[in-house]
Amino acid sequence: MRKVEGIVRATELLRAWAEDLAAWRIPESILSGVTESPWVLPDEVFARRADRYLAAPCGPSYERAMEALGPGGSVLDIGAGAGAASLPLASRTTGLTAVDSHQPLLDDLVRRAVPLGLTPVVVCGTWPEAAPKVPEADVVLCHHVIYNVADLAPFIAALTGHARRRVVAEITVRHPLADLNPYWKQFHGLDRPEGPTAEQVIEILQALGLQVKAEHWARPEMAEYDSFATLVDVTRRRLCLPPERRDDVAAALSNAGVTEECPPDLGSSGRELVTLWWPGSSTTSS
């Protein structure tokens, strides 16, 4: 009976998660008025973050991964971007596989990896669709991807099944696009969702029978764009506003306290974070 109740609980949590993510769809009446995609992939943010973390590795996600690698081990990085999660582990990495849906970011990762003595295997694709194409690893990383995944159960199962020692995931406390909610209200009169949240992820992992641990922490402020103008343009596109509204967006950001000296990325990954880790289930040898 307890097992059945657990399955029912997991099903309910997974359904709520998918519904919460579906609520983030932008109304067609707004989308139809613009020619630029609002789903901007800010390569500059990922590149700057990778460079900063390589220069000064820190934080619970880094620590939990290094702990699991011990004297050495292989790494699989899902949603690898430019390598911010995996490349700081280079001193203990015996082999690196990186999966991302954006090939230019994978090319960027390879360029950074070579001077570190690594020759990564890169796979351009999504997870878990790419799972059959990649080897299992001692440590599996997944940073800032989970909020993009509506069907979470197979995604988590593939992460766990590919890890021999540990899965380390990093997510924001709340949906990263929630930082833009006040601006959606200001410019479109639209109330945007607040969920899902990191607590829901933890509940889902527990309901799936995983022995998950969590640590809340805050990332120090950093300039994620080289100019305030770039932040304004990215934010404008995310808000489905035409180029002639650029000055309005700049004024809104300034009024909200966003500084030109340290322009953050709104809608990628916030400062309030949670590191999650749990044992892998792979029994293959290294």
C-alpha positions as CSV (number, residue, x, y, z in Angstrom):
1,M,0.0,0.0,0.0
2,R,2.8,2.4,0.9
3,K,4.4,1.8,-2.5
4,V,1.1,2.5,-4.3
5,E,0.7,5.7,-2.3
6,G,4.2,6.8,-3.2
7,I,3.5,6.3,-6.9
8,V,0.3,8.3,-6.6
9,R,2.1,11.0,-4.8
10,A,4.9,11.2,-7.4
11,T,2.3,11.2,-10.2
12,E,0.5,14.2,-8.6
13,L,3.7,16.1,-8.0
14,L,4.9,15.5,-11.6
15,R,1.5,16.6,-13.0
16,A,1.6,19.8,-11.0
17,W,5.1,20.5,-12.1
18,A,4.1,20.1,-15.8
19,E,1.1,22.3,-15.3
20,D,3.1,25.0,-13.6
21,L,5.6,25.1,-16.5
22,A,2.8,25.2,-19.1
23,A,1.5,28.3,-17.5
24,W,4.7,30.1,-18.6
25,R,3.6,30.0,-22.3
26,I,3.4,33.5,-23.7
27,P,-0.1,34.3,-25.1
28,E,-0.3,34.2,-28.9
29,S,-1.8,37.7,-28.9
30,I,1.6,39.0,-27.6
31,L,3.8,36.6,-29.6
32,S,2.1,37.4,-32.9
33,G,3.1,41.1,-32.5
34,V,6.9,40.5,-32.6
35,T,9.3,39.1,-35.1
36,E,12.2,38.3,-32.7
37,S,12.1,35.2,-30.5
38,P,11.7,35.9,-26.8
39,W,13.4,32.7,-25.9
40,V,16.8,34.3,-26.1
41,L,19.9,32.2,-25.5
42,P,22.4,34.7,-24.2
43,D,25.7,33.1,-25.1
44,E,27.6,36.0,-23.5
45,V,26.2,35.2,-20.1
46,F,27.3,31.5,-20.3
47,A,30.8,32.5,-21.6
48,R,31.4,35.1,-18.9
49,R,30.1,32.7,-16.2
50,A,32.4,29.9,-17.4
51,D,35.4,32.3,-17.3
52,R,34.6,33.5,-13.8
53,Y,34.1,30.1,-12.4
54,L,37.3,28.8,-14.0
55,A,39.2,31.7,-12.4
56,A,37.8,31.2,-9.0
57,P,35.9,27.9,-8.5
58,C,33.6,28.0,-5.5
59,G,30.1,27.1,-4.1
60,P,28.3,24.0,-2.9
61,S,27.8,22.6,-6.4
62,Y,31.5,22.7,-7.1
63,E,32.3,21.3,-3.7
64,R,29.8,18.4,-3.9
65,A,31.1,17.4,-7.4
66,M,34.8,17.5,-6.3
67,E,33.9,15.5,-3.2
68,A,32.4,12.8,-5.4
69,L,35.3,12.8,-7.8
70,G,37.8,12.2,-5.0
71,P,41.2,11.7,-6.5
72,G,39.7,11.4,-10.0
73,G,36.8,10.4,-12.1
74,S,34.8,11.0,-15.3
75,V,32.2,13.7,-15.6
76,L,29.0,14.0,-17.7
77,D,27.7,17.6,-18.0
78,I,24.0,17.9,-19.1
79,G,23.1,21.4,-20.4
80,A,26.8,22.1,-20.3
81,G,26.8,25.5,-21.9
82,A,30.3,26.9,-22.1
83,G,31.5,24.7,-19.2
84,A,30.8,26.7,-16.1
85,A,29.9,23.6,-14.1
86,S,32.3,21.0,-15.4
87,L,35.5,22.8,-16.4
88,P,36.4,24.0,-12.9
89,L,36.6,20.3,-12.0
90,A,39.4,19.7,-14.6
91,S,42.1,18.9,-12.1
92,R,40.2,15.7,-11.0
93,T,38.5,14.9,-14.3
94,T,39.7,11.9,-16.2
95,G,37.2,12.3,-19.0
96,L,34.5,14.8,-19.9
97,T,31.3,14.4,-21.9
98,A,29.2,17.5,-22.5
99,V,25.7,17.6,-23.8
100,D,23.9,20.8,-24.9
101,S,21.3,21.8,-27.5
102,H,23.4,24.8,-28.7
103,Q,26.5,23.8,-30.7
104,P,28.3,27.2,-30.4
105,L,28.3,26.9,-26.7
106,L,29.8,23.4,-27.0
107,D,32.5,24.7,-29.3
108,D,33.2,27.4,-26.7
109,L,33.5,24.7,-24.0
110,V,36.0,22.7,-26.1
111,R,38.2,25.8,-26.6
112,R,38.3,26.4,-22.9
113,A,38.9,22.7,-22.1
114,V,42.0,22.1,-24.3
115,P,44.4,24.3,-22.2
116,L,43.2,22.5,-19.1
117,G,44.3,19.1,-20.6
118,L,40.9,17.9,-21.4
119,T,39.5,16.7,-24.8
120,P,35.8,16.6,-24.2
121,V,33.3,14.5,-26.1
122,V,30.5,16.8,-27.1
123,V,27.0,15.8,-28.1
124,C,24.6,18.4,-29.5
125,G,21.1,17.4,-28.3
126,T,18.6,17.4,-25.6
127,W,18.2,15.2,-22.5
128,P,17.1,12.4,-22.1
129,E,16.9,12.0,-25.9
130,A,20.7,12.1,-26.1
131,A,21.2,9.6,-23.3
132,P,21.7,6.5,-25.5
133,K,24.5,8.3,-27.3
134,V,26.6,9.2,-24.2
135,P,28.7,7.0,-21.8
136,E,27.9,6.8,-18.1
137,A,30.2,8.7,-15.8
138,D,31.3,8.8,-12.2
139,V,29.6,12.2,-11.6
140,V,26.7,13.7,-13.6
141,L,26.2,17.4,-13.5
142,C,23.0,19.3,-14.5
143,H,23.0,23.0,-13.8
144,H,20.1,25.3,-14.6
145,V,18.2,22.9,-16.9
146,I,15.5,21.4,-14.8
147,Y,13.1,24.4,-15.2
148,N,13.1,23.7,-18.9
149,V,11.9,20.1,-18.5
150,A,8.1,19.5,-18.4
151,D,8.4,15.7,-18.3
152,L,10.7,15.4,-15.3
153,A,10.5,11.7,-14.4
154,P,12.4,10.3,-17.5
155,F,14.8,13.2,-17.3
156,I,15.8,12.5,-13.7
157,A,15.8,8.7,-14.4
158,A,18.4,9.2,-17.2
159,L,20.5,11.4,-15.0
160,T,20.5,8.9,-12.2
161,G,21.1,5.9,-14.4
162,H,24.1,7.5,-16.0
163,A,25.9,8.3,-12.7
164,R,28.1,5.8,-10.9
165,R,28.7,7.9,-7.8
166,R,26.6,11.1,-7.7
167,V,24.3,13.5,-9.6
168,V,24.8,17.2,-8.8
169,A,22.1,19.6,-9.9
170,E,21.9,23.3,-9.4
171,I,18.7,25.3,-9.8
172,T,17.3,28.7,-8.8
173,V,15.0,28.8,-5.7
174,R,12.2,30.0,-8.0
175,H,11.6,29.9,-11.7
176,P,14.3,32.1,-13.3
177,L,11.9,33.9,-15.5
178,A,10.0,35.2,-12.4
179,D,12.5,38.0,-12.2
180,L,10.8,39.5,-15.3
181,N,7.3,39.3,-13.8
182,P,7.1,43.0,-12.8
183,Y,8.0,44.1,-16.3
184,W,5.4,41.8,-17.9
185,K,2.9,43.5,-15.6
186,Q,4.2,47.0,-16.5
187,F,4.4,46.6,-20.2
188,H,1.6,44.1,-21.0
189,G,-0.6,44.2,-17.9
190,L,0.0,40.5,-17.7
191,D,0.3,38.5,-14.5
192,R,2.9,35.8,-14.9
193,P,3.3,32.6,-12.8
194,E,5.4,32.4,-9.7
195,G,6.0,28.6,-9.7
196,P,7.3,26.0,-10.0
197,T,9.9,26.2,-7.3
198,A,13.0,24.3,-6.1
199,E,11.0,22.9,-3.2
200,Q,8.8,21.1,-5.7
201,V,11.9,19.6,-7.3
202,I,13.0,18.3,-3.9
203,E,9.5,16.8,-3.3
204,I,9.5,15.1,-6.7
205,L,13.0,13.6,-6.2
206,Q,12.0,12.3,-2.8
207,A,8.7,10.9,-4.2
208,L,10.7,9.1,-6.9
209,G,12.7,7.3,-4.1
210,L,15.9,9.2,-4.4
211,Q,18.0,10.1,-1.3
212,V,18.4,13.7,-2.2
213,K,20.2,16.3,-0.2
214,A,19.9,20.1,-0.6
215,E,21.9,23.2,0.3
216,H,20.5,26.7,-0.2
217,W,23.1,29.4,-1.1
218,A,23.5,32.8,-2.9
219,R,25.8,33.5,-5.8
220,P,27.8,36.8,-5.4
221,E,26.7,39.6,-7.7
222,M,28.5,39.7,-11.0
223,A,28.3,41.6,-14.3
224,E,26.8,39.0,-16.7
225,Y,26.8,41.4,-19.7
226,D,29.6,43.7,-20.8
227,S,27.2,46.6,-21.1
228,F,23.9,47.8,-19.8
229,A,22.7,48.3,-23.4
230,T,23.1,44.5,-24.1
231,L,21.1,43.7,-21.0
232,V,18.4,46.1,-22.2
233,D,18.2,44.6,-25.6
234,V,18.0,41.0,-24.3
235,T,15.3,42.0,-21.8
236,R,13.3,43.8,-24.4
237,R,13.2,40.7,-26.7
238,R,12.3,38.5,-23.7
239,L,9.4,40.8,-23.0
240,C,8.2,40.7,-26.6
241,L,8.7,44.4,-27.2
242,P,9.8,46.0,-30.4
243,P,13.2,47.8,-30.8
244,E,11.5,51.2,-30.4
245,R,10.7,50.4,-26.8
246,R,14.3,50.0,-25.9
247,D,14.5,53.3,-23.9
248,D,11.3,52.3,-22.0
249,V,12.9,49.1,-21.0
250,A,16.1,50.8,-19.9
251,A,14.1,53.2,-17.8
252,A,12.2,50.4,-16.2
253,L,15.4,48.5,-15.3
254,S,17.0,51.6,-13.9
255,N,13.9,52.4,-11.8
256,A,14.0,48.9,-10.4
257,G,17.6,49.4,-9.2
258,V,19.5,47.5,-11.9
259,T,22.9,49.2,-12.2
260,E,24.8,49.9,-15.4
261,E,28.0,49.0,-13.7
262,C,26.9,45.4,-12.9
263,P,24.2,44.4,-15.4
264,P,22.8,40.9,-14.4
265,D,21.0,38.5,-16.7
266,L,17.3,38.5,-15.9
267,G,15.7,35.2,-16.8
268,S,18.7,32.9,-17.0
269,S,19.8,32.1,-13.4
270,G,19.3,34.2,-10.4
271,R,21.4,34.6,-7.3
272,E,19.3,32.5,-4.9
273,L,20.2,29.0,-5.6
274,V,19.8,25.4,-4.4
275,T,22.4,22.6,-4.9
276,L,20.9,19.2,-5.0
277,W,22.8,15.9,-5.0
278,W,21.9,12.2,-4.8
279,P,23.5,8.9,-5.5
280,G,23.7,7.5,-9.0
281,S,22.4,4.1,-9.8
282,S,24.8,2.9,-12.6
283,T,26.7,-0.2,-11.8
284,T,29.0,-0.2,-14.8
285,S,32.7,0.0,-14.1
286,S,34.8,3.1,-14.7
